[in-house]
Each structure stands twice: as C-alpha cells, then as structure tokens.
Amino acid sequence: MKILSNEVVPFEDEPLATKEYRRNLAVGTFFKFALRQQNPRELTPEARSGVSSLFDDRPISKGTFVFPTPDRDLAPLTFPVPHITAMLQASGEAQYTGTRA
C-alpha cells in the first residue's frame, strides 16, 4: 500500500478536494477492489469487513414528509415561494463559481 500511495499523484488544479484526500480515496478504492478479488474465508475479520459494501448490505431506505396546508390567515408567510434561481438550478443551467471556466 505504501508503494501505491507513492505512485498516486493527484493533479494540482482540482479545487474541490485536497491532494491528500484524493490520494487516500484512490488507494482505499483500489484496496477494496483487491480485497474483493480474494477468497473471503482466507481474509482476517478486519480485512473481511472491507469487502462489504453499503450498497450491497444495506436495505433500501425511504422517508416521507407531509407539508402542512398553508394557513391563509398568515399569507404569504406560510405559502411556498420558489427561490429566484430555482429554475436555473433544476435545469442545470445555473453557473457556480466552482464550475465556471
């Protein structure tokens, strides 16, 4: 793992995550891949826990939220109002500082 960690050299110009974070993410992902290639019975319990995946072992969750009926006496305070840039965000046309060229 030390050799792989030294071999992974992330780009400098990535603004969203540090080089160290991206290096650790790449090494960890490769390590999980390597563990999945092994026979689980030959792995230690600690290594075996690295083979499991949240996507494979976790049941699908669900949730609901019931919005209360707006109180007409308090209008417009209790009425839904779309954000001024909601349509741009929902359509993918919004420009963000991290994505502008």
N, C-alpha and C positions, 0 to 999 in steps of 0.2 A: 504494500500500500504506500510505503514511503516513496518508492520509485515512481509509481503512478502519480502521486501528489506532486513530485518534482517535474514530471513530464507535462502535466496540465498547466498551460499558461493562458489564462483568460485575456481577452482584449482589454486594452486600456480605456477605450471610449464608450464603455457601457455605463450609462448614468443611473440605472435602476438598482444595481446591487454591487457590492464591493467585490474586488477580485478574489479575496479570501472566501467569501460566501460562495461565489460561483465555482471556485476550485473545489471546495468541500462538497458542494452539490453534485458535481461531476464525479468525484471519487466515490461518494456514497451511492450514487446511482449505479455506477459500474460494479461496486461491491455487492449490491443487491442482485444485479444480473448474474455475477459469478456464483453467488450462493444458490440461486435458483437452478444452476446447472449441476449442482451436487445432489447426491442422494440424501434426502433429509435425515435418514436413520444414521448416517455417518457424521452428521454435524453435532456439535455441542448444543445444549439447550439455548445458550446465548446466541449462537450463530443461527439456530433454527428460528428464533424469533425475528431475525432479519429477513427471513424468506416470506413471512406473512405480509399481506398487503391489506391496507384499509379498504381497498376496492373489492377484494375477494372475500374477506372475512366479515365485513360489516353489513348488516341488513340495510335495505333502503329505508331512509327516514322520511318522514313527511310532517308537515305542520300546516296549520291554518290560522288565519287571523280574521276576525269578524270586525269590520269597521262599523262604528255606531252610526245611526241615522243622524244626519245633520240637524241641529236644533235651529229652527227658523227664527227664533227669538234672538239668537246670538249671531245671526248672519252679518257679515261674511266670515266671522271668526271660526265657525265650525264647518265651513264648506271647503271641499278640496279645491286647491288652486294649482294648476300646473306651473312648474318652475319655468322661468323665462327661456332657459336654454334646453328644456326637456326634449323638444322635437329634434334638435340637433344631436343631443346625446343618444336618443333612441335610434336615430337613423344612421349613426356612426359618422356624421359629418362634423361633429364638434372638433375643434382644434385645441389640443392640450400642449402645455409647454414642453412636456417630455417627448412628444411625438412630432413636433414641428421640425421641418427640415430647414 
